[in-house]
Amino acid sequence: MSRSEAPKVPERSLDVIEHSRLGEDTSNSTLQWQPPPEQLALRPGYTVGKRLGAGGCAEVFESELRRPPLPPQRVALKRLLPGLRGDPLQQRKLRREAQIGAALQHDNIVRTLELIDLGEEVALAMELVDGLPGQRLLALLTEHGFRLRPPLVGHILYGLFSALHYLQSLNLGLRPLVHADLSLENVMLARDGRVRLIDFGLSAEDGAAAESSSNDDDVLTALHEVGGKPSYAPPEGMSRIPTVVGDLYAAGVCAWELLSGRRFPLLPKGTGKRELGSVVAFAASGQPALVWLLLRDCLALEPAERLRSAEQGLALCSRLRGGHPTDAALAKLVRSLQTAGPDWLPPETLLPHLHRFDATLDLADRLRQSFAAQQVEVVTVQSSEPSQVADPSSLDAGGLHFVAQARVGQGRNRPADSVLTAAVRCGSAVSDEGLICVRTRIAGVGEHVVILDPGPGCGYSGMAIALLCSILR
């Protein structure tokens, strides 16, 4: 089937507001608006507030919709970046997103409200979700030394898989709908405890793209070649053809990050099942068997070995939640973290849903188990000149000091400071005795060097070292 013959998402009624054009809008040419954004009227009926986020092509603002006699309504307003607002291709892409969004009605998917069509600019008004993106919630928890326990992770993933199951069950065309840009940044955790999937700018029908076509609609589909986030892409790479399997793999990456508190590594080319086993073990060590099954079946190297549907993921996440009141717990956690200060501690009622950890000890323990190391040691990098740590290109062997923070297992003494300095300067180094030293940053703690001792007479392959560096990047 050629790309021009691919089934299209059908038209559905959209409220398109045709406003009269005003004089020059300074927001079209600069982000440093005068007057302040909170006072700038974008068009009659809308007031633009603070910017909530931005991507490669668009930015989202908290805005107020005023349409008397109805009461004012807070919305999220998605606009193209200033330099792209007159680009016909980008406008077509935003119109397509509005068309798809108008057809979606699900509790775990953000609602599309209307497309504002102004001829030379279009903007998309969406439901404003009061809450935190998943990645932001995870970063705040990690910064304060807490992790989510499996039932709460299961709750978040259950909402995510529910949204994916809905997309896969739609009869908009001949194929299921694919989100194609799934990540924790696009998973909103609301103050009411609900999980909401956002940003359908790259969505398409499963396998709808073909190799070549001159149709304008298909040029939009071709944007999938560069869309999405590399670490969320399956090992076979970013495809021109968005697939359900790709969404399910990305959901597994979200699960890995929620469990480990770190960014998922870019898998080195040639990664095998043994290396993938280390990746899974890094997040799943000490967790219930259901966690291992979920990560294994989402992140499998071969597409045929992965989950075939979101419904299978739902079943696993339902068991992981185990009947706990996770919706109320997530609601209370989000509300608490929205106002978190430097000394934040969770409310006492949330303690059963969270796990407190020591960042350096937790990292050492995960690495020892996932890489079968005889010993793992984590040392802090200190310098009388802090700028040296941030810019290590001019370091010398005597410029830094290394202070032990955590050690797990029984092994050999750590290498000389010159080897550790080389690891700071170059990212990694190997001592004459075969100890692996890798530089890493621990959120809220600072720069460290991790030292793995594989044991006398043992060593790691180049692929294993590349994977280790990617995990600790």
Secondary structure, DSSP 8 states (H G I E B T S, - for coil): --GGGS---------EE-----S--GGGT-SS-SS-GGG-EEETTEEEEEEEEE-SSEEEEEEEE--TTS--EEEEEEEE-GGGTT-HHHHHHHHHHHHHHHT---TTB--EEEEEE-SS-EEEEEE---EEEHHHHHHHHHHTTEEE-HHHHHHHHHHHHHHHHHHHH--SSSS-EE-----GGGEEEETTS-EEE---TT-EETT---S----HHHHHHGGGGT-S-GGGS-TT---SS--HHHHHHHHHHHHHHHHHSS------TT--HHHHHHHHHHHHTTS-HHHHHHHHHHH-SSGGGS-S-HHHHHHHHHHHHTT--HHHHHHHHHHHHHT--TT----GGGGGGEEE--HHHHHHHHHHHHTT-SEEEEEEEE-SSHHHHHSGGG--TTS-EEEEEEEEE-------HHHHHHHHHHSEEE-TT--EEEEEEETTTEEEEEEEE--TT----HHHHHHHHHHT-
